[in-house]
């Protein structure tokens, strides 16, 4: 297989995490980068020896040598950039959340099907060895009947002027950025899609967390097999990043559960000892096999998976506003 030509949209997360990891993957070549600030794209191109620094994602997408577009710009650009890339016949990996809402996400999925190319979402934990071992144990019945999941996702956010605290750019607050880990984690740890959600929002700093930017949300999910999930998403607390799964015959606890590592965990059978990996490198390896070789992952990472999470997040926001239990149809 000739090297995959990667075009990176975004120069923040892409520069700190993706580009260094992608360079470790031998079958990929970084061929283009663009940023909202052209100077950032130029600097990143020089740092990583990327041939093309582009002033816009349209320019990047037009390059013939780009076969895979990786979108890690703020969420407000995910929809438009993905639609343009898919229409140009490029495969797309989009960071989560894949869009600002489920409607946008579904439009991306529809564009993917129309163009007959792949749209994947950056669910790196779906390939992480300790996470996959817990999923294997659950599938093998080693926890018995799963009854409960707890997901704690959050940190104390800094700079109040950053894009994560801008609703127009981020689509919300902590829930969109970090809470999505518990939303998605509840689904892959329990192994089912939820059928209802309730949620409550707490805001202690309305100056920093303006209208539409959530500071802390607690939410609860109900699953068809009878399991329930209790989760927390916040920008105001550290020492979280914990998953706990409990069943009639055993348990799994992971802390850190979704950070860049190393992931740590234990079950009723002892410590999880699977190898520590560079998440983005493993993700690129696995996703390239999905795109170019038709490999089927243990846990889906396609656009439909992303839309399910967005439907849940849309319902969480609705539950916060109305105080009602929201039925889910995923």
C-alpha positions as CSV (number, residue, x, y, z in Angstrom):
1,X,0.0,0.0,0.0
2,X,1.4,3.4,-0.9
3,X,1.5,5.9,1.9
4,X,-1.7,7.6,3.0
5,X,-1.5,11.4,2.3
6,X,-2.9,13.1,5.4
7,X,-4.2,16.6,5.4
8,X,-4.6,18.1,8.9
9,X,-7.2,20.8,9.5
10,X,-6.3,22.6,12.7
11,X,-3.0,23.4,14.4
12,X,-3.7,23.1,18.1
13,X,-4.4,19.5,19.0
14,X,-3.0,18.5,15.7
15,X,0.3,20.1,16.5
16,X,0.6,18.9,20.1
17,X,-0.7,15.4,19.7
18,X,-1.7,14.2,16.3
19,X,1.2,15.1,14.1
20,X,3.9,13.6,16.4
21,X,1.8,10.4,16.7
22,X,1.1,10.2,13.0
23,X,4.8,10.4,12.2
24,X,5.3,7.2,14.1
25,X,2.9,5.4,11.7
26,X,5.0,4.2,8.7
27,X,2.2,4.0,6.1
28,X,1.1,7.6,6.5
29,X,2.7,10.9,5.3
30,X,1.7,14.3,6.5
31,X,1.3,16.3,3.3
32,X,-0.7,19.4,4.2
33,X,-1.9,21.5,7.1
34,X,-4.2,24.4,7.4
35,X,-5.2,26.7,10.3
36,X,-7.5,29.6,11.0
37,X,-4.2,31.5,11.4
38,X,-2.0,30.9,8.3
39,X,1.1,31.7,10.4
40,X,0.3,28.7,12.6
41,X,0.0,26.5,9.6
42,X,3.4,27.7,8.3
43,X,5.1,27.1,11.6
44,X,3.6,23.7,11.9
45,X,4.6,22.8,8.4
46,X,8.2,23.8,9.1
47,X,8.3,21.9,12.4
48,X,7.0,18.6,10.9
49,X,8.4,19.0,7.4
50,X,4.9,19.1,5.9
51,X,5.1,20.1,2.2
52,X,2.0,22.3,2.1
53,X,0.8,25.0,4.5
54,X,-2.6,26.1,3.4
55,X,-4.6,29.2,4.1
56,X,-8.0,27.4,4.1
57,X,-9.4,23.9,4.3
58,X,-10.7,24.4,0.8
59,X,-7.2,24.7,-0.4
60,X,-6.0,21.7,1.5
61,X,-8.9,19.6,0.3
62,X,-8.1,20.5,-3.3
63,X,-4.6,18.9,-3.1
64,X,-4.4,15.7,-5.1
65,X,-2.0,14.1,-2.8
66,X,-4.4,14.4,0.2
67,X,-6.4,11.2,0.4
68,X,-7.4,11.4,4.1
69,X,-8.5,14.6,5.8
70,X,-8.2,14.7,9.6
71,X,-10.3,17.4,11.2
72,X,-9.2,18.7,14.7
73,X,-10.4,22.3,14.5
74,X,-13.0,23.6,16.9
75,X,-16.4,21.8,16.5
76,X,-18.1,24.6,14.7
77,X,-15.9,23.8,11.6
78,X,-16.4,20.0,11.7
79,X,-19.6,20.0,9.7
80,X,-18.6,22.4,6.9
81,X,-15.0,21.0,6.5
82,X,-16.2,17.4,6.5
83,X,-19.0,18.0,4.0
84,X,-16.5,19.7,1.6
85,X,-13.9,16.9,2.0
86,X,-16.4,14.2,1.5
87,X,-17.8,15.9,-1.6
88,X,-14.3,16.0,-3.0
89,X,-13.9,12.2,-2.5
90,X,-11.6,12.4,0.5
91,X,-11.9,10.0,3.4
92,X,-12.4,11.9,6.7
93,X,-11.4,11.4,10.3
94,X,-13.2,13.9,12.5
95,X,-12.4,14.6,16.1
96,X,-15.3,14.3,18.6
97,X,-17.8,15.7,19.0
98,X,-18.2,15.2,15.2
99,X,-20.6,18.2,15.0
100,X,-22.5,20.8,17.0
101,X,-25.7,18.6,17.1
102,X,-27.2,15.4,15.8
103,X,-28.7,17.2,12.8
104,X,-25.3,18.3,11.5
105,X,-23.9,14.9,12.3
106,X,-26.6,13.1,10.2
107,X,-25.9,15.5,7.3
108,X,-22.2,14.4,7.5
109,X,-23.2,10.7,7.4
110,X,-25.5,11.3,4.5
111,X,-22.7,13.1,2.6
112,X,-20.3,10.2,3.3
113,X,-22.8,7.7,1.9
114,X,-23.4,9.8,-1.2
115,X,-19.7,10.2,-1.9
116,X,-19.0,6.5,-1.1
117,X,-16.0,7.3,1.1
118,X,-15.4,6.7,4.8
119,X,-16.3,9.0,7.7
120,X,-14.7,8.0,11.0
121,X,-14.8,9.7,14.4
122,X,-11.7,10.0,16.6
123,X,-12.8,7.6,19.3
124,X,-9.2,6.6,20.2
125,X,-10.3,4.7,23.3
126,X,-12.0,2.1,21.1
127,X,-8.6,0.8,20.2
128,X,-6.9,1.1,23.7
129,X,-5.7,-2.3,24.9
130,X,-7.0,-2.1,28.5
131,X,-10.3,-0.8,27.4
132,X,-10.6,-3.6,24.9
133,X,-9.8,-6.1,27.6
134,X,-12.7,-4.9,29.7
135,X,-15.0,-5.1,26.7
136,X,-13.7,-8.6,26.0
137,X,-14.4,-9.6,29.7
138,X,-17.9,-8.2,29.5
139,X,-18.7,-10.0,26.2
140,X,-17.4,-13.2,27.8
141,X,-19.8,-12.8,30.7
142,X,-17.0,-12.4,33.3
143,X,-18.8,-9.6,35.1
144,X,-22.2,-11.4,35.1
145,X,-25.2,-9.2,34.4
146,X,-24.1,-5.6,34.1
147,X,-26.0,-3.4,36.5
148,X,-24.2,-0.1,36.9
149,X,-21.7,2.3,35.2
150,X,-20.2,5.5,36.6
151,X,-18.3,7.9,34.4
152,X,-16.5,10.9,35.7
153,X,-15.0,13.3,33.1
154,X,-13.6,16.7,33.8
155,X,-10.9,19.1,34.7
156,X,-10.5,22.7,35.9
157,X,-10.3,24.8,32.8
158,X,-8.0,27.8,32.6
159,X,-7.9,30.7,30.1
160,X,-11.5,32.2,30.0
161,X,-10.9,33.5,26.5
162,X,-10.2,30.1,24.9
163,X,-12.5,28.7,22.2
164,X,-13.7,25.9,24.5
165,X,-15.7,28.6,26.4
166,X,-17.1,30.1,23.3
167,X,-20.5,28.6,22.5
168,X,-20.3,29.6,18.8
169,X,-17.1,27.7,18.4
170,X,-17.6,24.8,20.8
171,X,-21.3,24.3,20.7
172,X,-21.6,24.2,24.5
173,X,-19.2,23.7,27.3
174,X,-17.7,20.8,29.3
175,X,-20.3,18.3,27.9
176,X,-19.2,18.7,24.3
177,X,-15.5,18.7,25.1
178,X,-15.0,16.2,28.0
179,X,-18.5,14.9,28.9
180,X,-18.7,13.1,25.6
181,X,-16.1,10.6,27.0
182,X,-18.6,9.4,29.7
183,X,-21.5,9.4,27.1
184,X,-19.5,7.2,24.8
185,X,-17.9,5.2,27.6
186,X,-21.2,4.3,29.1
187,X,-22.2,2.8,25.8
188,X,-19.1,0.8,25.1
189,X,-18.6,-0.3,28.7
190,X,-22.2,-1.5,29.1
191,X,-22.4,-2.7,25.5
192,X,-25.8,-1.2,24.9
193,X,-27.4,2.0,23.7
194,X,-29.4,3.9,26.3
195,X,-33.2,4.4,26.0
196,X,-33.7,7.4,28.4
197,X,-31.7,10.2,30.0
198,X,-32.2,12.7,32.8
199,X,-29.8,15.5,33.6
200,X,-29.1,18.4,35.9
201,X,-26.8,21.4,35.4
202,X,-24.9,23.4,38.0
203,X,-23.3,26.7,37.3
204,X,-21.2,28.4,40.0
205,X,-19.4,30.9,37.8
206,X,-21.8,32.5,35.3
207,X,-19.1,35.1,34.3
208,X,-16.7,32.5,33.1
209,X,-19.4,30.1,31.9
210,X,-21.7,32.3,29.9
211,X,-25.2,31.4,28.6
212,X,-25.0,28.2,26.6
213,X,-21.6,27.1,28.0
214,X,-22.1,24.5,30.6
215,X,-19.8,24.3,33.6
216,X,-21.0,21.1,35.3
217,X,-23.7,18.6,34.3
218,X,-24.7,15.4,36.0
219,X,-26.6,13.0,33.8
220,X,-28.2,9.5,34.2
221,X,-28.8,7.0,31.4
222,X,-31.1,3.9,31.4
223,X,-30.3,0.9,29.3
224,X,-32.6,-1.8,27.8
225,X,-31.0,-4.6,29.8
226,X,-31.7,-2.9,33.1
227,X,-28.3,-1.2,33.7
228,X,-28.1,2.4,34.7
229,X,-25.3,4.9,34.4
230,X,-24.5,7.9,36.6
231,X,-22.1,10.4,35.0
232,X,-20.5,13.8,35.7
233,X,-19.1,16.3,33.1
234,X,-17.3,19.3,34.5
235,X,-14.9,22.2,33.8
236,X,-14.5,22.9,37.5
237,X,-12.9,19.8,39.1
238,X,-9.7,17.8,38.7
239,X,-8.9,14.3,39.9
240,X,-11.7,12.7,37.8
241,X,-11.3,10.7,34.6
242,X,-12.7,7.5,36.2
243,X,-14.9,4.7,34.9
244,X,-16.5,2.0,37.0
245,X,-18.5,-0.9,35.8
246,X,-20.3,-3.2,38.2
247,X,-22.0,-6.5,37.5
248,X,-23.4,-9.4,39.5
249,X,-20.2,-11.4,39.3
250,X,-17.4,-8.7,39.1
251,X,-16.3,-5.2,38.4
252,X,-13.9,-3.1,36.3
253,X,-12.4,0.2,37.4
254,X,-10.3,2.5,35.2
255,X,-8.5,5.6,36.4
256,X,-7.2,7.3,34.3
257,X,-9.9,5.9,31.9
258,X,-9.6,8.2,28.9
259,X,-6.5,10.4,29.3
260,X,-3.5,10.2,27.1
261,X,-1.9,7.8,29.4
262,X,-1.0,5.6,30.7
263,X,-4.5,4.2,31.2
264,X,-4.7,2.3,34.5
265,X,-7.3,-0.3,35.6
266,X,-8.2,-3.3,37.6
267,X,-11.0,-5.8,37.8
268,X,-12.2,-8.3,40.3
269,X,-9.5,-10.6,38.8
270,X,-6.6,-8.1,39.4
271,X,-4.7,-5.4,37.6
272,X,-5.0,-4.8,33.9
273,X,-1.6,-5.3,32.4
274,X,-2.1,-4.7,28.7
275,X,0.6,-2.6,27.0
276,X,0.8,1.2,27.1
277,X,0.4,2.5,23.6
278,X,0.5,5.9,21.8
279,X,-3.3,6.3,21.2
280,X,-3.2,8.4,18.1
281,X,-0.7,6.1,16.4
282,X,-2.7,3.0,17.1
283,X,-5.9,4.9,16.0
284,X,-4.3,5.8,12.7
285,X,-3.1,2.2,12.2
286,X,-6.6,0.8,12.9
287,X,-8.5,3.4,11.0
288,X,-6.4,3.1,7.9
289,X,-7.2,-0.6,8.0
290,X,-10.9,0.2,8.3
291,X,-10.7,2.7,5.4
292,X,-8.4,0.9,3.0
293,X,-8.8,-2.8,4.0
294,X,-12.4,-3.1,5.2
295,X,-11.4,-4.1,8.7
296,X,-14.3,-4.2,11.3
297,X,-13.4,-2.8,14.7
298,X,-14.5,-4.3,18.0
299,X,-16.4,-1.1,18.7
300,X,-17.6,1.1,15.8
301,X,-16.0,4.4,15.1
302,X,-18.1,5.4,12.1
303,X,-20.2,8.5,11.6
304,X,-23.3,6.6,12.8
305,X,-21.6,6.1,16.1
306,X,-20.9,9.8,16.4
307,X,-24.5,10.7,15.6
308,X,-25.7,8.5,18.5
309,X,-23.5,10.4,20.9
310,X,-24.8,13.7,19.6
311,X,-28.4,12.6,20.0
312,X,-27.6,11.7,23.6
313,X,-25.9,15.1,24.2
314,X,-28.8,16.9,22.5
315,X,-31.2,15.1,24.9
316,X,-29.0,15.9,27.9
317,X,-29.2,19.6,27.2
318,X,-32.9,19.3,26.7
319,X,-33.3,17.4,30.1
320,X,-31.3,20.2,31.8
321,X,-33.6,22.8,30.5
322,X,-36.9,21.0,31.1
323,X,-36.1,18.8,34.1
324,X,-37.8,16.0,32.2
325,X,-36.8,12.4,31.5
326,X,-36.1,12.2,27.8
327,X,-36.8,9.1,25.8
328,X,-34.0,8.1,23.4
329,X,-34.3,6.5,20.0
330,X,-30.8,5.9,18.7
